[in-house]
Amino acid sequence: MNDYIATELSSGAIAQAMQQLLQKKRELVILKEQLQKIRNNAEAKKDQNRKIKGKENEADIIIQKLFAAIVDDIDWIYKQRLCAAVSYSLNNKNFGDVRFDVKFDIKFEELWRNKIIKEGGITGQRGLLSKSLLSSNVHEFFQDQFKKPSVNLDHLPPYAFFLQFCFTLAKPYISRDDKTFYICENPIRKDKVFGLPIKEGSSWKGNILWTARKLIELDALLTADQKINKLRQLVNLFGHEREEKENLRKGRLHFYPTFFDKIGLEVINPHDRKIKSGKNPIPIETVPAGAKGKFSILYLPFDLMCLSLPDIKREVTTDLEIIPKAVCQMMRIYGFSAKKSSGFGIVGNDVEEGMLKSKLFANDCSFTNFNEMNASFKSLSQEVASHDE
């Protein structure tokens, strides 16, 4: 917790609300102590429970005001940290008497989930995520340079191409952030600058490589030697993995990050094998179904410059067979999310702003679904075969 957040917690409206909650907690402790001392008097117990319920309602009102004071005028990134700090403080053992379990932090986290995550994920409150960009005067810069990357192919080799399309999630996307200080125990990975959910280029690379290997392994029409040759071809596309220590090489594919502007919530409720019911639901931040993201990759065959033209065409044609199939199967079948074996991280067949850009095309090849994308790659293969430098 930095000094500025600590100052926020110790002064102003937030500090005043925290002190009011501390007083309510002390009053609840006294009331619950009195309740335990009541014996064989149902009417007295009922009256005491009524008093306890009233104090809890008063505390709920204070918690709601405290939450509203945080989320109204503070930017998204700082808002996350401050809400986490408040939740931590409410759960801290130094926050009043702990002889009775009065957990205001749980109610505060419920407000966070219901307003920021659930509403912000689906019902149009995307401004909660994008206001931080607007308030920092970097919204246009983000849109131009990060959300929709572009490439100038004029200075690149003739067989380089750029693939880009906007997909819509059919199932939620899950990832894991490395934050240890956050209001939710399972936060989705976010960009450190913009505070938006992100799927990094290295993550795209790993998912597509895994899918390409899977497709080769499952191809019954290939012999064992053919499979080995296909797997070697993947090194040309993706480069060596970290385990390799000698003769390392870079791959021909370059991956761009994808940003999302919605956050949702999934709840996993592990069931006890004996009683067949769940006791401790686990909330997990997600990018919800219906959210959109921009997928972008650049193919740059830098290592083919010294080869003969027939060898270059053979290498590029082989790559053009692997890439669209791996991208399509990853997006539509295998998924690209954590827990993808359970169906997370799948997209619909239709895409927006689909574009395959190559210097071999007279005009950029556009498409609106993955079938048309595959057709675009076939057209590019034909252009490669007929091209004569």
N, C-alpha and C positions, 0 to 999 in steps of 0.2 A: 504494500500500500504506500503510494508516494505521499509526500508532505502535503500537497494540495488537497488530496482526498481526505487525509487526516484532519485538515483544517475544516473542510466541509462538514465532517461528522461532529466536530466539536464547537461549531458556532452556527448561528442563523436558524432558519426554520427547521432544518433537519435535526440539529442538536436539540431544539425545543421539543420536537416530536419524539425523539429518542428518550428524553427525560420524562415525558408524559407516559410513554410506554413502560419505562422502568417503574414509575409510580403505580401504574395499573397492575404490573406484575406483582409488586409487593402486596397490593390490596388483594389480588387473587390468591396469593400464598396464604395470607391470613384467613381468608374466607374458606379455603380448602382445609386448613388446619382445624378451623371451627367445625367444619362438616364432619371430619373424622371423629370428633369428640361427641357428636350427637348419637345417642343410643336409644333405640326403640321409640322413636318419635317421628312417625312418617310425615306428619304435617310440618314439623320443624325442618326436616331434611328437604322437603319439597320447597319450602320457603328459602332455605339456604342455597339450594341449586338454582332457584330463580335469581337470587342476588349474583351468583357466580356467572350465570348466563348474561345478565345485564352488564357486568364488568367486561366480559369477553366481547360483547357487542360494542361497548365503548372503545375497547382496544382496537377492534376491527376498523372502526371509523378513523381512528388515529393512523393506523397502518395505511389505509386508503389515501388519506391526505399526505402522508409521508411519501408514498409511491408517486402520487400526482405531482408533488413538488420536484421530484427527480426527473420524471419523464417528459415534462411539458416543454422546457426550454433549453435542455442540454443536448449537445450533439451525441450521435449514436455511439461512438467509440468510448467517450467519457461516461456515458450513461451506463454502459455495461459494467465498467469498473466500479462506479459509485454504487450501483445496485448490489454488486457482489460484496462490496465493503459493508453496506448496511446489513445485508443478510448475515455476514460473518459476525458483525458486532452483536446482532440480536441473538445469535447462537452462542456467543462467548460466555464462558462460565462466570466472568466478572460482571456480566450484565444482570445484576440483582441476585436474589436468593434462588438457588436451584434445587431446593428440597422438593419442589413439585415441578412436574414437567409442563411448563408454560412456554411453548415454542412459537414465538411470534415470527421467527424466521421462515417457518413453513408456510404461514399465511402470506407473508411477503413474497415468497417464491411463487405461490399460486397466482398472485396478481401479475407477476412478471410473465408467467407462462400464458395466462389467459389473454392479457392485453398485448404484450409485445410479440409473443411468438405465435399464438393461434390467430389473432386478428391480423397481425402483420404478415402472416404467411399466406392467408387465403382471401380475406375480405377487403382488400384494397388499401390497407394501411402501409403500403410500401414506402411511403414517405419517411417512416421511422428509420428506414435504412438509408435512404437517399438524401435526407436532409443534411447529413454530415458532409456530403459532397457539395451541396449547394452552399451551406454556411461557410465552407472553407474556400469557396470560389474556384473549385477544381472540377466542377461537374463536366464542363465541355472538354477539358483536358482528359478526364477519365473516359468519356464517351469516345473520343477520337483515338486515343493512344492505347487504351487498355481494353475497354469493353468490346470494341470492334477493331482489331488490329488489321493493318493493310500492308501489302508488300509491293514494291516496285521491281518487276522482273527484268527491266531493261538492262541492268548491269549483271544479270545472272546468266548461267549457261542456258543454251536453247532448250534443254529438256527439263529444266526446273519447272515446277508448277506449284500453285497455291490453292488449297481446298478450304472452303469456309461455308458454314451453314448454321442457322439458328434452330435448335431443337427444343422440344417441349417434353418435360418429364412426364411419363405415364405412371411411374411409381416414385416414391420419395428417394432422395439421394442422401446417404449417410457418410460422414467422414469423422475423423477424430482430431481435435485440436490439441496442441501441447500446452495449453494454458492450465495452470494449476490454481489460479485465482479467478473464479467465474461463478455466477449465480447458479448455473446448471452444472451438474456433475459430469455431464457428457456433452460438451459443446461441440458444434460443428466447426470445422477448420475455417478460419477467417483470415483475410489479408491484413497485415499489420498496419498498412497505411490507410486504406479506405474503410476497413472494418466490415467488409462485405464477405459473405461466404464465397470460397474460392476452390476450384479444382486446379491444381498446379499442372504445368506442362509435363513435369516428370511423372506425375500420377497418370496422365493420359498415356504417356509412353509405356509405362508398366502394364496398364490394362490392355492396350492394343497388342503389345508383344505377347502377353499371356494368351490372348485370343488367337493370334496368328499361330502360335505353337500348338494350341489345342486343335485348330482346324487341320493342321498338318498331321498330327497324331491320329486323328479320327478319320482321315481320308483313306478309305479301304482300297482305292484305285492305285495308290502309290506303293511301290516296292520299298523295302527297307533302305536300299541305296538312294532311291529318289527322296525319301523322307530326310535322310541325312543331308543331301544336297540342298533341300528346301530350308532346313534349319540353318545351314551355313549362310544361305542367302539372307536370313533374318539379321545376321551380324552386319551385313552391308547396310541394312535399313536402320537398325537400332543401335549399332555399335556394340562393343563388349560390355559385359556386366562388371560389377565392382570386384568380383572374385578373381577376374583375370589380372595378372600382374605383369605380363610381358606382351609386347606387340599390340598394345591397345590401339583401337581405332574409334573414330567418331562415326555415328550413323548418318545416313542421308536425310532422315526425317527430323524436322525441328517442330516442336510442339509449343503452342501458346496456352497460357492459362485461361480458364473460363470463370467469369464472375456471375453470381446470382444475386438477385435483389429481393429475395423472399426467404423467410425462416419459418419452419413449421415445427411440429412436435410429434414424436411417436413415443408410445409407452410400451415397454416390454415387461410382462408380468410372469416371471418364472414360477411354475407350479410345483408344489411339493408332491413328491411321488406317492406319498402315503395318503394324504388328505385330498389330493387332486385339485388344489386351489392355490392361488397366489397370495402372498402376504406382503411383499415389498415391491410394488411397481417401480420400474426404473424409467424415468423420463429421458429421452434422447432427442437432442436438437437435430433437425433435418432441413433439407431444402424440399418443400412439399411438392407433390404431384401438381402439374400445371405450371410450374415455374419454367422460365425459358433461360437458355444459355447459348453462348456462341462458341462453336468448335472450329478451330483453325490449325492447319498444319502446312508446313512448307517442305517440299521435296527438293533437295539440292544435291545433285550427283557430282560433287566436287572431286571425287576420286576417279572419275572416268575421263578426265581431260586428256590424258596421254594415250588412251586406247584407240584402236582403229574404229572407224564408224560402224562396221558390222558388230563388233564387240560391245560398243556403247548401246546400240539399239537392242541387242539381246539382253543386256543387263536391265535397261530401262523397261523393256516389255515385261520381263519377269517381275519387276517391282510393281508394275501397274496391274498385274494379276493378283498380287498379294494384298496391296493396300486397301482397295475398296471392299474386298470381301471381309478383311479383318475389321475395318471400321463399321461396316453394316452389321456384322454378327455381334460385335461388342455392344453396339447401341441397342439392337433390337432383341437379342437372344441372351447373351451372357451377362450383360450389365457392366457397370463401371463404378460401383459403389461398394463400400463395406457392407457385409451381409448380402452380397449379390446372389449367393446361392438361395437366399430366401425371397428373391424377386426384386430387391431394391436396385435403383439406378438403371431402369429401363426407359426407353423413350418411344414415342409414337412413330409411325412410318412417315408422316408428313413433316416437312421441314419448311423453314422460311429463309428467304435470301440466300438460297443455295447457289454456290458459284464455284466453278473449276476454272482457274485462270492459268493460261499457258501462252508463251510466245508463238507456239505452233498454231493456235487458234486465231482466226481473223477477228472473232469477237469472243468475249468470255462466255463460257458454257454455263447456263443457269439450269436449275432443277428445283422441284418442289417436293420430292420424296426420294427414298433410297433406291427405288427401281430406276428412276431417272438419273440418279447419281451414278449408278453402275453403267448405264448407257453412255454417260458422259465420259467415263474412263475408257470404255471401248472405243469411242470416237478418238480419244487422245492416243490410244494404242495404234490406231490406224494412221493417225497423223505422224507418229514416230516412225512407223514402218515405211511410209512413203517419203519421209523427209530426206533431203539430200543437201548436205552442206557444200 
